[in-house]
Amino acid sequence: MTEQATEIFERLEQDHDKHRELLDRIESTTGDSEERNTLFEELTKELKGHAAAEEQALYSTMLRKPPTTDETRHSVAEHHEIDEMLNDLAATDKSSSAWLQKFKDFAHRYRHHIEEEEEDHFPDFENHIDEDDARFMAKVFERRKKAEKAETEVTPEAREHAKA
């Protein structure tokens, strides 16, 4: 594996570490506080930007490699589920106990997702990446993440659309 391939996985894991920290910080907030709202907005922009960039940089590459297609599809499907959960959280009253329970469920699900990526998928993917792939991923990831974060909507749904 190339040094550039190692760097892209390290870069993805840096994002995951930041996400874990934000999850922990949000779990320690209460009610519809400014802190909860600010942290949740930051988390939403981080996760949506990260997922879009990861899909364009890493997963588009891995879909072209038959041995990694199933793992790739699995992760992309989870990204869509995570996105739906974030949208539902944004539409839920942050002062309600339902919000905190939904958030805890979301945090558990997201932590499982990134652990699976780090422990299972990334080591597998490393075996199938060449230097051209690594250069493409490094070039695309940062550019796409920045663009996505700038365009991300935090509250795309109305309160009445929150799931019970």
Secondary structure, 3 states (H helix, E strand, C coil): CCHHHHHHHHHHHHHHHHHHHHHHHHHCCCCCCHHHHHHHHHHHHHHHHHHHHHHHHHHHHHHCCHHHHHHHHHHHHHHHHHHHHHHHHHHCCCCCHHHHHHHHHHHHHHHHHHHHHHHHHHHHHHCCCCHHHHHHHHHHHHHHHHHHHHHCCCCCCCHHHCCC
